[in-house]
Amino acid sequence: MSPTVSVKGSDSGAARVLGSGTSGIAELLLFHPVDTIAKRLMSNKSKVSLATLSPIIFKEHAGAPLGRRLLSLFPGLGYAAGYKVTQRIYKYGGQPWFNDILNKNYKDGFTNAFGERKGKMVMQAAAGSLTGIGEVVLLPLDALKIKRQVNPEAFRGRGVVRIFMEEGTTLYRGWGWTMARNAPGSFALFGASAMTKEYMFGIQDYHKATWGQNFVASIAGAIASITVAAPLDTIKTRIQNANFESKVSGVTVIKELLKNEGPGALFKGLTPKILVVGPKLVFSYTLAQSLIPLFSKYV
């Protein structure tokens, strides 16, 4: 018998869309420049020093006035808006839906395997992993956003519709690596968050967590997620930021990376990501976890 997918959760679908969508918009406005810096650092294949840091981050605008340099950190904002808001709605609004499905159809299996308390946490993590795998459908928007941030020459004046028509499935380049990154990354994000609420705060109903508790749980989830996904994220980014006509494979990227830069390069940019991308994830996840139950009172 196929599992039941039409389930009624503790929060309404409208509340999940509104809460997660609001968090995505707020995150975009605050953190898009940070994301640009992180992507450019990860895509850089040369040695980073104080002398080369400015050209890596600001590219051709490294010698420009401060205002122009800051504006150069907002490339592809339209792509970023389309991707980020859609992604947050899917990720933060979709994970509870997957969790509802697992809870409705497989709760006994999780309970028998892990016990009631741990089973609930593992189910949250598994729902996150399923959400992360499905996130691959948004890959074209992610690819366009990254190219605008680190390789704008690839566009050559073409618009979005023309790029989709000309490139087609090329925009899904790196889909396997994206799924491989998202599955453990999302598992760690939602799993570590649930574990923190369960063991640190003793919360039985995660929807009743306060803003402060959601904030602490989000920190644990963000650090775990970024660290677990870092190697595959580096590979995915390098595949995506190549020119459209380039057909480099993930295996080739790994071989060249290990040969030229060493194993440590798989974690290149991890500390900056935790320090600057971590707060972005903490911010949006905390906001979504707090707003979804709030909106549920009204819609």
C-alpha positions as CSV (number, residue, x, y, z in Angstrom):
1,M,0.0,0.0,0.0
2,S,1.4,3.4,-0.9
3,P,1.9,5.9,1.9
4,T,-0.7,8.6,2.6
5,V,0.5,12.0,1.3
6,S,-2.6,14.1,2.0
7,V,-2.1,14.8,5.7
8,K,-3.2,17.6,8.0
9,G,-0.4,19.0,10.1
10,S,-0.4,21.1,13.2
11,D,0.2,24.2,11.1
12,S,-1.8,25.3,8.0
13,G,-0.2,25.3,4.6
14,A,-0.8,29.1,4.3
15,A,1.1,29.7,7.6
16,R,4.0,27.6,6.4
17,V,4.2,29.5,3.1
18,L,3.9,32.9,4.8
19,G,6.3,32.1,7.6
20,S,9.0,30.6,5.4
21,G,8.5,33.1,2.6
22,T,8.9,36.0,5.0
23,S,12.1,34.5,6.4
24,G,13.5,34.1,2.9
25,I,12.8,37.8,1.9
26,A,14.3,39.1,5.1
27,E,17.4,36.8,4.7
28,L,17.9,38.0,1.1
29,L,17.8,41.7,2.0
30,L,20.4,41.2,4.8
31,F,22.7,38.5,3.6
32,H,23.0,38.5,-0.2
33,P,26.4,40.3,-0.2
34,V,27.7,37.8,2.4
35,D,26.6,34.9,0.1
36,T,28.4,36.6,-2.9
37,I,31.6,36.8,-0.9
38,A,31.4,33.2,0.3
39,K,30.8,31.9,-3.3
40,R,33.7,33.9,-4.7
41,L,36.1,32.6,-2.0
42,M,35.0,29.0,-2.7
43,S,35.4,29.4,-6.4
44,N,38.9,30.9,-6.1
45,K,41.6,28.4,-7.0
46,S,44.6,30.5,-6.1
47,K,46.2,31.1,-2.8
48,V,44.3,33.6,-0.6
49,S,46.3,36.4,1.1
50,L,45.7,40.0,2.2
51,A,47.0,41.2,-1.1
52,T,44.7,39.1,-3.2
53,L,41.6,39.2,-1.0
54,S,40.2,42.4,-2.4
55,P,40.4,41.3,-6.1
56,I,38.9,38.0,-5.2
57,I,35.9,39.5,-3.4
58,F,35.3,42.6,-5.6
59,K,36.8,41.4,-8.9
60,E,37.2,44.2,-11.4
61,H,35.8,46.7,-8.9
62,A,38.6,46.1,-6.4
63,G,40.0,49.6,-7.1
64,A,36.7,51.4,-7.3
65,P,35.3,53.7,-4.6
66,L,33.7,52.1,-1.5
67,G,30.1,52.6,-2.7
68,R,30.7,50.9,-6.0
69,R,32.6,48.0,-4.4
70,L,29.7,47.4,-2.1
71,L,27.2,47.5,-4.9
72,S,29.3,45.0,-6.8
73,L,28.4,42.4,-4.1
74,F,24.7,42.4,-5.3
75,P,25.1,40.7,-8.7
76,G,22.2,38.5,-9.8
77,L,19.9,39.9,-7.1
78,G,16.8,39.0,-9.3
79,Y,18.0,35.4,-9.6
80,A,18.8,35.3,-5.9
81,A,15.3,36.6,-5.0
82,G,13.6,34.0,-7.2
83,Y,15.8,31.2,-5.9
84,K,16.1,32.2,-2.2
85,V,12.5,32.9,-1.5
86,T,11.3,29.8,-3.4
87,Q,14.0,27.7,-1.7
88,R,13.0,28.9,1.8
89,I,9.3,28.3,1.2
90,Y,10.1,24.8,0.0
91,K,12.7,23.9,2.6
92,Y,11.1,25.4,5.8
93,G,7.5,24.9,4.6
94,G,8.2,21.5,3.0
95,Q,10.1,19.8,5.8
96,P,7.0,19.9,8.2
97,W,4.9,18.4,5.4
98,F,7.4,15.5,4.9
99,N,7.5,15.1,8.7
100,D,3.7,14.9,8.7
101,I,3.8,12.2,6.0
102,L,6.4,10.2,8.0
103,N,4.5,10.6,11.2
104,K,1.3,9.5,9.6
105,N,2.7,6.4,7.8
106,Y,5.9,5.4,9.5
107,K,5.8,6.6,13.1
108,D,5.7,3.0,14.5
109,G,8.7,2.0,12.4
110,F,10.8,5.0,13.7
111,T,9.6,4.3,17.3
112,N,10.5,0.6,17.2
113,A,13.9,1.3,15.7
114,F,15.0,4.3,17.9
115,G,12.5,4.5,20.7
116,E,9.8,7.1,21.1
117,R,12.0,10.1,22.0
118,K,14.9,9.5,19.6
119,G,12.5,8.3,16.9
120,K,10.8,11.7,16.9
121,M,14.1,13.4,16.4
122,V,15.3,11.0,13.7
123,M,12.0,11.5,11.9
124,Q,12.5,15.3,11.9
125,A,16.0,14.7,10.4
126,A,14.7,12.2,7.8
127,A,12.0,14.7,6.8
128,G,14.7,17.3,6.3
129,S,16.8,14.9,4.2
130,L,13.9,14.2,1.9
131,T,13.2,17.9,1.6
132,G,16.9,18.5,0.7
133,I,16.9,15.8,-2.0
134,G,13.7,17.3,-3.6
135,E,15.4,20.7,-3.6
136,V,17.2,19.7,-6.8
137,V,14.2,20.9,-8.8
138,L,15.3,24.5,-7.9
139,L,18.8,23.9,-9.2
140,P,18.5,26.1,-12.4
141,L,17.8,29.2,-10.3
142,D,20.7,28.3,-8.0
143,A,23.0,27.8,-10.9
144,L,22.0,31.2,-12.5
145,K,22.5,32.9,-9.2
146,I,26.0,31.5,-8.6
147,K,27.1,32.3,-12.2
148,R,26.0,35.9,-11.8
149,Q,27.9,36.1,-8.6
150,V,31.2,34.5,-9.7
151,N,31.2,34.2,-13.5
152,P,29.0,37.0,-15.0
153,E,30.8,36.6,-18.3
154,A,28.9,33.4,-18.9
155,F,25.7,35.4,-19.5
156,R,27.1,37.5,-22.4
157,G,24.1,39.8,-22.3
158,R,21.5,37.0,-22.5
159,G,18.2,37.2,-20.6
160,V,16.7,34.5,-18.4
161,V,14.2,33.2,-21.0
162,R,16.9,32.9,-23.6
163,I,19.3,31.2,-21.3
164,F,16.6,28.6,-20.3
165,M,15.8,28.0,-24.0
166,E,19.5,27.7,-25.1
167,E,21.0,25.8,-22.2
168,G,18.1,23.5,-21.2
169,T,19.3,20.6,-19.1
170,T,22.8,22.2,-18.8
171,L,21.3,24.2,-15.9
172,Y,20.9,21.0,-14.0
173,R,24.6,20.3,-14.2
174,G,25.8,19.0,-10.8
175,W,22.3,17.7,-9.8
176,G,23.7,14.5,-8.4
177,W,26.3,16.4,-6.3
178,T,23.5,18.8,-5.2
179,M,21.4,15.9,-3.9
180,A,24.4,14.3,-2.3
181,R,25.1,17.6,-0.5
182,N,21.5,18.4,0.4
183,A,20.6,15.0,1.9
184,P,23.1,14.9,4.8
185,G,23.1,18.7,5.1
186,S,19.4,19.0,5.7
187,F,19.5,15.9,7.8
188,A,22.0,17.6,10.1
189,L,20.1,20.9,10.1
190,F,16.8,19.6,11.2
191,G,18.2,16.8,13.3
192,A,20.6,18.9,15.3
193,S,17.9,21.5,15.8
194,A,15.4,18.9,17.1
195,M,18.1,17.3,19.3
196,T,18.8,20.7,20.9
197,K,15.2,21.3,21.6
198,E,14.7,17.8,23.0
199,Y,17.8,17.4,25.2
200,M,18.9,21.0,26.0
201,F,15.4,22.5,26.6
202,G,13.3,19.4,27.2
203,I,10.7,20.5,24.7
204,Q,8.1,17.9,23.7
205,D,6.2,20.0,21.2
206,Y,8.8,21.8,19.0
207,H,6.2,24.3,17.9
208,K,6.0,25.7,21.4
209,A,9.7,26.7,21.5
210,T,10.4,30.4,22.3
211,W,12.3,32.7,20.0
212,G,15.4,32.2,22.1
213,Q,15.1,28.5,22.1
214,N,14.6,28.5,18.3
215,F,17.7,30.7,18.0
216,V,19.9,28.3,20.0
217,A,18.5,25.3,18.2
218,S,19.1,27.0,14.8
219,I,22.8,27.7,15.7
220,A,23.3,24.0,16.4
221,G,21.6,23.0,13.2
222,A,23.4,25.5,11.0
223,I,26.9,24.6,12.3
224,A,26.2,20.8,11.8
225,S,24.6,21.4,8.4
226,I,27.4,23.6,7.0
227,T,30.2,21.3,8.3
228,V,28.7,18.1,7.0
229,A,27.9,19.6,3.5
230,A,31.1,21.6,3.1
231,P,33.1,19.2,0.8
232,L,30.2,18.5,-1.5
233,D,29.2,22.1,-1.5
234,T,32.6,23.1,-2.8
235,I,32.4,20.6,-5.6
236,K,28.9,21.6,-6.5
237,T,29.9,25.3,-6.6
238,R,32.8,24.7,-8.9
239,I,30.7,22.6,-11.3
240,Q,28.0,25.3,-11.4
241,N,30.3,28.4,-11.9
242,A,31.9,27.1,-15.0
243,N,30.9,28.5,-18.4
244,F,27.7,27.0,-19.9
245,E,29.6,25.2,-22.6
246,S,32.0,23.6,-20.1
247,K,31.1,19.9,-19.4
248,V,33.5,19.3,-16.5
249,S,32.3,16.4,-14.2
250,G,32.3,16.2,-10.5
251,V,35.0,13.4,-10.5
252,T,37.2,15.6,-12.6
253,V,36.7,18.5,-10.2
254,I,37.7,16.3,-7.3
255,K,40.8,14.9,-9.0
256,E,42.0,18.4,-10.0
257,L,41.2,19.8,-6.5
258,L,43.1,17.0,-4.7
259,K,46.0,17.2,-7.1
260,N,46.5,20.9,-7.1
261,E,45.2,22.0,-3.7
262,G,45.2,19.0,-1.5
263,P,42.4,17.4,0.6
264,G,42.1,20.5,2.8
265,A,40.6,22.4,-0.2
266,L,37.4,20.4,0.2
267,F,36.8,22.5,3.3
268,K,38.0,25.7,1.7
269,G,35.9,28.6,3.0
270,L,34.4,26.5,5.9
271,T,35.4,29.0,8.6
272,P,34.2,32.0,6.7
273,K,31.0,30.1,5.8
274,I,30.3,29.2,9.5
275,L,31.1,32.8,10.5
276,V,29.2,34.6,7.8
277,V,26.8,32.1,6.1
278,G,26.0,30.4,9.4
279,P,24.3,33.5,10.8
280,K,22.2,33.8,7.5
281,L,20.9,30.2,8.0
282,V,20.4,30.8,11.8
283,F,18.5,34.0,11.0
284,S,16.2,32.5,8.4
285,Y,15.6,29.2,10.2
286,T,14.9,31.0,13.6
287,L,12.5,33.4,11.8
288,A,10.7,30.6,10.0
289,Q,10.4,28.4,13.1
290,S,8.9,31.3,15.0
291,L,6.7,32.8,12.4
292,I,5.0,29.6,11.1
293,P,3.3,28.9,14.5
294,L,2.5,32.6,14.8
295,F,0.8,32.8,11.4
296,S,-1.1,29.5,12.2
297,K,-3.1,31.5,14.8
298,Y,-4.5,33.7,12.0
299,V,-4.6,31.6,8.8
